[in-house]
Structures are given as C-alpha cells and as structure tokens.
Amino acid sequence: MTHPQIIQGGMGAGVSNWKLAKAVSQMGCLGVVSGTALDNILARRLQLGDPKGHMRRAMAHFPNSEIVNRVIDKYFIPNGKNTTDPFKPVPLFSDHPNSALVELTVLANFVEVFLAKEKHKGLVGINYLEKIQLPNLPSLYGAMLADVDYVLMGAGIPREIPGVLDSLSQHKKSSLKIHIENARKGEEKEFNFDPAHLNIPNQSRLRRPLFLAIVSSVTLATALARKSTGKVDGFIIEKPSAGGHNAPPRGALTCTDQGEPIYGPKDEVDLDKIRKLGLPFWMAGSYANPQKLKDALEQGAAGIQVGTVFAFCEESGLDDQIKQDFLKQLEKDTIEVVTDPIASPTGFPFKVVQMEREHTTNTQRNRTCDLGYLRTTYLKANGTLGFRCPSEREDTYLKKGGTIEATEGRKCLCNALLANIGLPQQRIDGPEKPLLTAGDDIDVIKQFVQKEKTSYSAQEVICYLQG
C-alpha cells in the first residue's frame, strides 16, 4: 500500500477539526481529526444552534435515528443559547457510563469523521490519546461507522488497540484493561463496550482502519510491533520539540535554569533499529520544512507528521481571535514556547505558548474538574473505582488520597483546550481562559503571513512542504 508522505497532526481538542482534515485530505495527504473531547464538542456546537447545520447534516447519516433524536432533544438549542449562559454539562466517563453518554460519544466521533470525508475520496484519520482511556472504545466504533481510514494513538502504550479494531470491525463486544494507579495483582478491571446495545441495523462488516502508534523510543516501538493484540501498521516517531504533551526525558530528570526539562542522547531514536522492524514510519517534531521531508525520506521514513503550522491556518478550529493575536505577536517576536514539566495533570511535560496578551491565565482559575478527561483511576478501599485529578480542588484531591505536592503548578488543560476553540464554559467570574500549545518550530509560520498578509491556508502549507 502507498501511504501519504504528509500527515497532518491530530491536535488539541477540536483544533484538528473536520474542516482542516478535509482540506488536507483533498490535497492528497492524510488529514487527521482530533478525537479528544468530541462528546462535549458536539454537545456545545448543538447548544450554539449549529448555525450552518453541519452537525445535523452529518447526524442525519448516522444509522440509528433514535440515538440522533435523543441527542438533539437533549442538547440542540435553535438559534443558540444566550452568550452568558453556561453550557449544559455532559456526564463524565466512568467504568460503567450511562447509555446516553455512550450514544453521544459514538455519534460525535461519527459526525467528525463523516464531515471530514464528505464528498471526496481522500484519506482521513483520527487521533486519540491512550491516556484518555475510558471513552476510547465507543469513540473508535463511532469513527469506524463513518469509515475512518487511519487511527493514530500515543500518550501511552496502546498495545490492545489493534485487537480492538479487529473486533469492532465485526461489531463484537470489546474490552480494555483500565489503568488503575494503586491496583495490585488480581485487582485488575476492564472497560467493556458492546456495539449491540446501540441497535445499529444492517451490520455488515466494517472496514478495519490502519493503526499508527505514536512513539518516542525504539523500546516502545519494538514492544508494540511484537506484543500488540493485533497488527500495528506503522509508527510516528515523535521528538520532544513537538507541541502538546511530550514524553519525559529518559533517566533522571534535570531542568534548565528556567525549569524546562533537558533532553539528551538517551532520547534520540535509533532509526536503524526502527527500520529493522519492517513497518512504515513517519518523523514528527519540527519537521515542517521541505528539506526535512527530503531528509526523512532518505532515512527510510514514509514521510513526516506536521502539526503546529497547520494549527494556525484558516481551516483549523482555533478561535479566530487567538489566531490573529498569535500571528501578530509572532511577527513581532514576542512569543515564546516553553516546555512546562508540571502544567499537565498527566505528569508529562507540556508545551505552553507564552504571549503578551495572556492566553495562559487559567493558572488563577477557581479549580473545577467538570470535564475529567485527564483524571487518574484509583482503587477505593471498598474495591470500587475512583477518579482524581491534581488540577481539581486541592481539598477534593486530598480526600481521594492525593498529595498536596502533586497539585502544585497544575493547570486545567481540559477546560482550557475547549476555550482554545471558542467553546469556553461560562463561570460566575467569566468564561474559562485558553491555554495555547505549539511546537518549537513556530518561526516557520512567519513566511505565510509576510507583507501584511494576516492568514494562510492548509493548501499553502502543503504546497510549501512539497517544495
């Protein structure tokens, strides 16, 4: 099979939206939608009135109209909610989510992929985080109902996902082992998902998408290639200069005087060993350059994955005002990207964009954990599962067995990422604030907005990368 040379990264919650993925796909590359928080994104788009009707148009193609009607009845507001009214909350996932949440999740993933693939024959992928574990089975099934071509997953060890894709393609009941922070041997639990509960008619076999694992080490790539529950179809080798979450440095953590983690020779990936695995791979992390594409191909890669330069183009889901502020300050060299080792509640380093006009002010927010995607699962004394996040209220976190040290410096990424795309929750003291992330290679964007040009398209990016 011939794979695309350029993969557009699956960024943020809704930054890599269906519009961006579609534009990239129509150019002969792999357009990728982000699968993060799609349940809330669909619910909030509907509460804003779905002004152009894209959500409802896609929903009309979902194979169970009763599920569609239930979601419409619960979340759709004709002409949209009042600006200062809060969004209706979506329930948080647990090991036994209610059926309405499962239905919303399946439908939301279907909608995003359907719109990205609508009326063209290009390839479309969806990106998930293994860390955000509980929604993944219904999310995958929804994407597969829309005939997604590729599934990309990182932020963990997605060893079970290839086998899940095999079983879901046959509409079979599937399960994933739940990562439990304090579980001992014999205390393991599973998250189960049975497509039969959705009453999907005419269940012909679904096409099994190709699976690409996002990794940062030869060790992880080798383990996935040899020990996954099904076929791994390739790898994306991501360097720590990429935006969003980064793998922590190997060995003892050392930091610069500014507090950024230091990466060294142990963090370099031996491409000779990657090539010997015999699977296609793409290079990621500051590869938005035609020479870098050429170099990657010469090193045996199938191509490159590029994120940051797409994040600020016209088609991305980032809020327009944030894009404009970023591009203006980028021209003035007043932007800095720092790797914050403690910002993310996951414990992984996270790239944060620092700008003159603050888009990172959620450090001062009143702590509220009402989205919960990055919570950690732990075992309670009574044997049931609990969920905690070091970015939630300190007293709540402590009652759940957490430590006060773990809460220091943490930011609420879940609410901030939805604010990034113009869907902030309204609070008593105002809307949630954004927190912007980007890779280290932001300067490559400057060439697209020279001579008073204030925006650029995904097509321009691809033409540049292709030389």
C-alpha positions as CSV (number, residue, x, y, z in Angstrom):
1,M,0.0,0.0,0.0
2,T,1.2,3.5,-0.8
3,H,0.9,5.7,2.3
4,P,0.7,9.6,2.2
5,Q,4.0,11.4,2.7
6,I,2.5,14.1,4.8
7,I,0.3,13.5,7.9
8,Q,-1.4,16.5,9.5
9,G,-1.2,16.1,13.2
10,G,-4.3,15.5,15.4
11,M,-4.0,18.5,17.7
12,G,-5.8,19.6,20.8
13,A,-9.5,19.2,21.3
14,G,-11.0,20.4,18.1
15,V,-8.0,22.2,16.7
16,S,-7.6,19.5,14.1
17,N,-11.3,19.7,13.3
18,W,-13.2,18.2,10.3
19,K,-12.6,21.3,8.2
20,L,-8.8,21.1,8.5
21,A,-8.7,17.4,8.0
22,K,-10.9,17.7,4.9
23,A,-8.8,20.4,3.3
24,V,-5.6,18.4,3.9
25,S,-7.1,15.2,2.7
26,Q,-8.3,16.8,-0.5
27,M,-4.7,17.7,-1.2
28,G,-3.7,14.1,-1.3
29,C,-2.2,14.0,2.3
30,L,-3.6,12.4,5.4
31,G,-6.0,14.7,7.1
32,V,-6.5,13.9,10.8
33,V,-9.3,14.9,13.2
34,S,-8.6,15.0,16.9
35,G,-10.7,12.5,18.8
36,T,-10.3,14.3,22.1
37,A,-13.5,15.6,23.9
38,L,-15.7,15.1,20.9
39,D,-18.7,14.4,23.1
40,N,-18.5,17.8,24.7
41,I,-17.6,19.5,21.4
42,L,-20.7,18.1,19.6
43,A,-22.9,19.0,22.6
44,R,-21.6,22.6,22.7
45,R,-21.9,23.1,18.9
46,L,-25.5,22.0,19.1
47,Q,-26.2,24.3,22.1
48,L,-24.8,27.2,20.0
49,G,-27.5,26.4,17.5
50,D,-25.4,24.6,14.8
51,P,-25.7,27.8,12.7
52,K,-24.6,26.3,9.4
53,G,-26.3,22.9,10.0
54,H,-23.1,20.8,9.5
55,M,-23.7,18.8,12.7
56,R,-27.3,17.9,11.9
57,R,-26.5,17.2,8.3
58,A,-23.9,14.6,9.4
59,M,-26.1,13.2,12.1
60,A,-28.8,12.6,9.5
61,H,-26.5,9.9,8.1
62,F,-26.0,8.1,11.4
63,P,-27.5,4.6,11.1
64,N,-29.7,4.9,14.2
65,S,-32.1,7.8,14.0
66,E,-33.4,7.2,17.6
67,I,-30.0,8.0,19.0
68,V,-29.8,11.1,16.9
69,N,-33.2,12.3,18.1
70,R,-32.2,11.7,21.8
71,V,-29.1,13.8,21.4
72,I,-30.9,16.6,19.5
73,D,-33.6,16.7,22.2
74,K,-31.1,17.0,25.0
75,Y,-28.6,19.5,23.5
76,F,-29.8,21.3,20.4
77,I,-31.0,24.9,21.0
78,P,-32.5,26.6,17.9
79,N,-30.7,30.0,17.3
80,G,-28.2,29.1,20.1
81,K,-28.0,29.7,23.9
82,N,-27.5,33.1,25.4
83,T,-23.9,34.1,25.4
84,T,-23.6,34.3,29.2
85,D,-25.5,31.1,29.9
86,P,-23.3,28.1,30.7
87,F,-23.2,25.0,28.5
88,K,-25.3,22.1,29.7
89,P,-22.8,19.6,31.2
90,V,-22.0,16.2,29.6
91,P,-21.7,13.4,32.2
92,L,-18.1,12.3,33.0
93,F,-17.0,8.8,31.9
94,S,-16.6,6.0,34.5
95,D,-16.1,2.3,34.2
96,H,-19.9,2.0,33.8
97,P,-21.0,5.1,31.9
98,N,-24.7,5.7,31.3
99,S,-26.1,4.8,27.9
100,A,-26.8,8.4,26.9
101,L,-23.1,9.3,27.3
102,V,-22.0,6.2,25.2
103,E,-24.5,7.2,22.5
104,L,-23.3,10.8,22.4
105,T,-19.7,9.6,22.2
106,V,-20.3,7.2,19.3
107,L,-22.3,9.8,17.5
108,A,-19.8,12.6,18.0
109,N,-17.0,10.6,16.6
110,F,-19.1,9.5,13.6
111,V,-20.0,13.2,12.9
112,E,-16.4,14.5,12.9
113,V,-15.1,11.7,10.6
114,F,-18.2,11.9,8.3
115,L,-17.8,15.6,7.7
116,A,-14.0,15.2,7.1
117,K,-14.7,12.5,4.5
118,E,-17.8,14.1,2.9
119,K,-17.8,14.4,-0.9
120,H,-14.2,13.4,-1.7
121,K,-12.1,10.2,-1.8
122,G,-9.1,11.4,0.2
123,L,-7.8,9.6,3.3
124,V,-8.9,10.7,6.8
125,G,-7.5,9.6,10.2
126,I,-8.5,10.2,13.8
127,N,-6.1,10.8,16.7
128,Y,-6.7,9.5,20.2
129,L,-4.7,9.6,23.5
130,E,-4.2,6.3,25.2
131,K,-4.2,8.2,28.5
132,I,-7.8,9.2,27.9
133,Q,-8.8,5.6,28.2
134,L,-12.5,5.2,29.1
135,P,-14.1,6.9,26.0
136,N,-11.8,5.1,23.5
137,L,-13.9,2.1,22.7
138,P,-17.2,3.9,21.8
139,S,-15.1,6.6,20.2
140,L,-13.3,4.1,17.9
141,Y,-16.6,2.5,17.0
142,G,-18.2,5.8,16.0
143,A,-15.2,6.7,13.8
144,M,-15.3,3.3,12.2
145,L,-19.0,3.6,11.4
146,A,-18.0,6.7,9.4
147,D,-15.3,4.6,7.6
148,V,-12.2,6.2,9.0
149,D,-9.0,5.2,7.2
150,Y,-6.4,5.5,9.9
151,V,-6.3,5.5,13.7
152,L,-3.4,7.2,15.4
153,M,-2.7,6.9,19.1
154,G,0.0,7.9,21.5
155,A,0.3,9.2,25.1
156,G,0.7,5.7,26.5
157,I,1.2,2.1,25.3
158,P,-1.8,1.3,23.0
159,R,-1.0,-2.4,22.9
160,E,-4.6,-3.5,23.0
161,I,-6.0,-1.1,20.3
162,P,-5.1,-3.2,17.2
163,G,-7.0,-6.1,18.5
164,V,-9.9,-3.8,19.4
165,L,-10.1,-2.6,15.9
166,D,-10.3,-6.2,14.7
167,S,-13.2,-7.0,17.0
168,L,-15.1,-3.7,16.4
169,S,-14.9,-4.2,12.7
170,Q,-17.1,-7.2,13.3
171,H,-19.4,-5.3,15.7
172,K,-18.2,-7.6,18.5
173,K,-18.1,-6.8,22.2
174,S,-14.7,-5.3,23.1
175,S,-12.8,-4.5,26.3
176,L,-9.7,-2.6,27.5
177,K,-7.8,-3.1,30.7
178,I,-8.2,0.0,32.9
179,H,-5.0,1.6,34.2
180,I,-5.5,1.7,37.9
181,E,-2.9,3.7,39.9
182,N,-2.8,1.7,43.0
183,A,-4.1,-1.7,41.9
184,R,-2.3,-4.9,42.9
185,K,-2.2,-8.2,41.1
186,G,-5.7,-9.7,40.9
187,E,-7.4,-6.3,41.3
188,E,-7.4,-5.5,37.5
189,K,-10.6,-4.2,35.9
190,E,-11.8,-3.8,32.4
191,F,-13.9,-1.3,30.5
192,N,-16.4,-3.1,28.3
193,F,-18.3,-1.9,25.2
194,D,-20.9,-3.9,23.3
195,P,-22.0,-2.4,19.9
196,A,-25.1,-4.5,20.1
197,H,-26.6,-2.1,22.7
198,L,-26.7,0.7,20.0
199,N,-29.1,-1.3,17.8
200,I,-27.3,-0.4,14.6
201,P,-29.3,-2.0,11.7
202,N,-27.7,-3.9,8.7
203,Q,-24.5,-4.7,10.5
204,S,-22.2,-5.6,7.6
205,R,-18.6,-5.9,8.5
206,L,-16.8,-2.5,8.9
207,R,-13.5,-1.7,7.2
208,R,-10.7,-2.1,9.8
209,P,-8.7,1.2,9.7
210,L,-4.9,1.1,9.7
211,F,-3.3,1.7,13.1
212,L,-0.3,4.0,13.6
213,A,1.2,4.2,17.1
214,I,2.9,7.5,18.1
215,V,6.1,6.6,20.0
216,S,9.3,8.3,21.1
217,S,11.6,5.3,21.7
218,V,12.8,2.2,19.9
219,T,11.8,0.1,23.0
220,L,8.2,1.1,22.8
221,A,8.0,0.6,19.0
222,T,9.6,-2.8,19.3
223,A,7.2,-3.9,22.1
224,L,4.1,-2.7,20.1
225,A,5.3,-4.4,16.9
226,R,5.8,-7.7,18.7
227,K,3.3,-7.8,21.5
228,S,0.2,-6.0,20.4
229,T,-3.1,-7.8,20.2
230,G,-3.4,-7.2,16.5
231,K,-1.5,-5.7,13.6
232,V,0.4,-2.4,14.1
233,D,0.6,-0.8,10.6
234,G,3.2,1.8,11.3
235,F,4.8,4.3,13.7
236,I,5.0,8.1,14.1
237,I,8.4,8.8,15.7
238,E,7.7,12.0,17.7
239,K,10.6,14.1,19.0
240,P,10.3,16.3,22.2
241,S,10.1,19.5,20.0
242,A,6.5,18.6,19.1
243,G,3.6,20.6,20.6
244,G,1.3,19.4,23.3
245,H,2.4,16.6,25.5
246,N,5.9,15.3,25.2
247,A,7.4,12.1,26.6
248,P,9.5,12.8,29.7
249,P,13.3,12.6,29.3
250,R,14.8,9.2,29.9
251,G,16.8,8.8,33.1
252,A,17.0,11.3,36.0
253,L,15.0,14.5,35.3
254,T,17.2,17.6,35.0
255,C,16.0,21.0,34.1
256,T,17.4,24.3,32.8
257,D,17.5,27.4,35.0
258,Q,14.1,28.3,33.6
259,G,12.7,25.0,34.7
260,E,12.4,23.2,31.3
261,P,13.3,19.5,31.1
262,I,16.6,18.7,29.4
263,Y,16.7,16.0,26.7
264,G,19.9,14.3,25.8
265,P,21.4,11.4,23.8
266,K,19.2,8.8,25.5
267,D,16.2,10.5,24.0
268,E,17.4,10.1,20.4
269,V,15.7,7.4,18.4
270,D,17.9,4.9,16.6
271,L,16.3,4.9,13.1
272,D,18.4,1.8,12.1
273,K,16.5,-0.2,14.7
274,I,13.2,1.3,13.6
275,R,13.8,0.4,10.0
276,K,14.6,-3.2,11.1
277,L,11.0,-3.5,12.4
278,G,9.9,-3.6,8.8
279,L,7.0,-1.2,9.2
280,P,6.5,2.3,7.7
281,F,7.3,5.2,9.9
282,W,6.9,9.0,9.8
283,M,9.0,11.6,11.6
284,A,7.4,14.2,13.8
285,G,8.6,17.2,15.9
286,S,9.9,20.3,14.0
287,Y,9.7,18.6,10.5
288,A,7.6,21.4,8.8
289,N,10.3,22.0,6.2
290,P,10.7,20.6,2.6
291,Q,14.3,19.7,3.3
292,K,13.3,17.9,6.5
293,L,10.8,15.9,4.4
294,K,13.5,15.0,1.9
295,D,15.9,14.0,4.8
296,A,13.2,11.8,6.4
297,L,12.6,10.0,3.1
298,E,16.3,9.5,2.6
299,Q,16.4,8.0,6.1
300,G,13.8,5.4,5.2
301,A,10.7,7.1,6.5
302,A,7.4,7.1,4.7
303,G,7.2,10.8,5.3
304,I,6.5,13.3,8.1
305,Q,3.8,14.4,10.5
306,V,3.3,18.1,10.9
307,G,1.2,19.9,13.4
308,T,1.9,23.5,14.6
309,V,2.0,25.1,11.2
310,F,-1.5,23.7,10.5
311,A,-2.8,24.7,13.9
312,F,-2.8,28.4,12.9
313,C,-4.1,28.1,9.3
314,E,-7.6,29.3,8.3
315,E,-9.2,25.9,8.4
316,S,-8.1,24.9,12.0
317,G,-10.5,25.0,14.9
318,L,-8.6,27.5,16.9
319,D,-10.6,30.6,17.9
320,D,-10.0,33.3,15.2
321,Q,-9.0,36.0,17.7
322,I,-6.4,33.7,19.2
323,K,-5.0,33.0,15.8
324,Q,-4.8,36.7,15.0
325,D,-3.2,37.6,18.3
326,F,-0.7,34.8,17.8
327,L,0.2,35.7,14.2
328,K,0.7,39.4,15.1
329,Q,2.9,38.7,18.0
330,L,4.8,36.1,16.1
331,E,5.8,38.8,13.6
332,K,7.0,41.0,16.5
333,D,9.0,38.1,18.0
334,T,7.1,38.5,21.3
335,I,6.1,34.8,21.6
336,E,7.9,32.1,23.4
337,V,7.2,28.3,23.6
338,V,8.3,26.7,26.9
339,T,8.2,23.1,28.0
340,D,6.4,23.1,31.4
341,P,7.2,19.8,33.3
342,I,4.3,20.2,35.7
343,A,1.5,22.0,33.9
344,S,-0.3,18.9,32.8
345,P,-2.1,16.8,35.3
346,T,-0.8,13.7,33.5
347,G,2.7,14.4,34.8
348,F,4.0,14.6,31.2
349,P,5.9,17.7,30.0
350,F,3.5,20.1,28.1
351,K,4.4,22.8,25.7
352,V,2.9,26.2,26.6
353,V,2.8,29.3,24.4
354,Q,3.6,32.5,26.3
355,M,2.2,35.7,24.7
356,E,2.0,39.3,25.7
357,R,-1.8,39.2,25.7
358,E,-2.3,36.3,28.1
359,H,-3.9,33.2,26.8
360,T,-2.4,31.2,29.7
361,T,-4.3,32.9,32.6
362,N,-6.1,29.7,33.8
363,T,-3.5,29.3,36.5
364,Q,-5.7,31.8,38.5
365,R,-9.0,30.0,37.9
366,N,-11.1,28.5,40.6
367,R,-10.4,24.8,40.4
368,T,-13.2,22.9,38.9
369,C,-12.9,19.4,37.3
370,D,-16.2,19.0,35.3
371,L,-14.8,17.5,32.1
372,G,-12.4,15.0,33.6
373,Y,-10.6,13.6,30.6
374,L,-7.2,13.6,32.2
375,R,-8.3,12.1,35.6
376,T,-6.4,9.2,37.0
377,T,-8.2,6.0,38.1
378,Y,-7.6,4.6,41.5
379,L,-9.0,1.8,43.7
380,K,-11.0,2.8,46.7
381,A,-10.9,1.0,50.0
382,N,-14.3,-0.7,49.2
383,G,-12.9,-2.1,45.9
384,T,-14.7,0.3,43.5
385,L,-13.0,2.7,41.2
386,G,-12.5,6.4,42.0
387,F,-11.2,9.2,39.8
388,R,-9.0,12.1,40.8
389,C,-7.0,14.9,39.1
390,P,-4.2,17.0,40.5
391,S,-5.8,20.0,38.8
392,E,-9.1,19.7,40.7
393,R,-9.8,21.4,44.0
394,E,-7.0,20.7,46.4
395,D,-9.2,19.6,49.3
396,T,-11.1,17.2,47.0
397,Y,-7.9,15.7,45.6
398,L,-6.5,15.2,49.1
399,K,-9.7,13.4,50.3
400,K,-9.2,11.0,47.4
401,G,-5.7,10.1,48.6
402,G,-3.7,12.5,46.5
403,T,-0.9,14.7,47.9
404,I,-0.7,18.4,48.0
405,E,2.7,18.4,46.2
406,A,1.0,16.8,43.2
407,T,-1.3,19.8,42.8
408,E,1.4,22.5,42.7
409,G,1.7,24.2,39.3
410,R,-1.0,22.1,37.7
411,K,-3.3,23.7,35.1
412,C,-6.7,22.6,33.9
413,L,-6.0,21.5,30.3
414,C,-9.4,20.1,29.6
415,N,-11.4,23.4,30.1
416,A,-8.6,25.4,28.5
417,L,-8.4,23.3,25.4
418,L,-12.2,23.8,24.8
419,A,-11.7,27.6,25.4
420,N,-9.0,27.5,22.7
421,I,-11.6,26.6,20.1
422,G,-14.2,29.1,21.1
423,L,-16.2,26.8,23.3
424,P,-15.4,28.0,26.9
425,Q,-17.6,27.1,29.7
426,Q,-19.2,30.2,31.4
427,R,-18.4,30.6,35.1
428,I,-19.6,33.1,37.7
429,D,-16.4,35.1,37.2
430,G,-16.5,34.9,33.4
431,P,-15.6,32.4,30.7
432,E,-12.8,29.8,31.0
433,K,-9.5,31.1,29.7
434,P,-7.5,29.4,26.9
435,L,-4.1,27.9,27.3
436,L,-2.3,27.6,24.0
437,T,0.2,25.0,22.9
438,A,2.5,24.7,19.9
439,G,5.7,23.0,18.9
440,D,9.2,24.6,18.9
441,D,9.2,25.4,15.2
442,I,6.7,28.3,15.3
443,D,9.0,30.6,13.2
444,V,8.2,28.5,10.1
445,I,4.8,30.2,10.2
446,K,6.2,33.7,9.5
447,Q,6.7,33.1,5.8
448,F,3.0,32.6,5.3
449,V,2.0,35.9,6.8
450,Q,4.5,38.3,5.3
451,K,3.7,41.7,3.6
452,E,0.6,42.5,5.7
453,K,-0.9,39.0,5.0
454,T,-3.0,38.1,8.0
455,S,-3.9,34.4,7.3
456,Y,-2.9,31.4,5.3
457,S,-4.5,28.1,4.2
458,A,-3.7,24.5,4.6
459,Q,-3.2,24.3,0.9
460,E,-0.3,26.8,1.2
461,V,1.3,24.7,3.9
462,I,1.2,21.6,1.8
463,C,2.5,23.3,-1.3
464,Y,5.4,24.6,0.8
465,L,6.2,21.2,2.3
466,Q,6.1,19.6,-1.1
467,G,8.5,22.2,-2.4
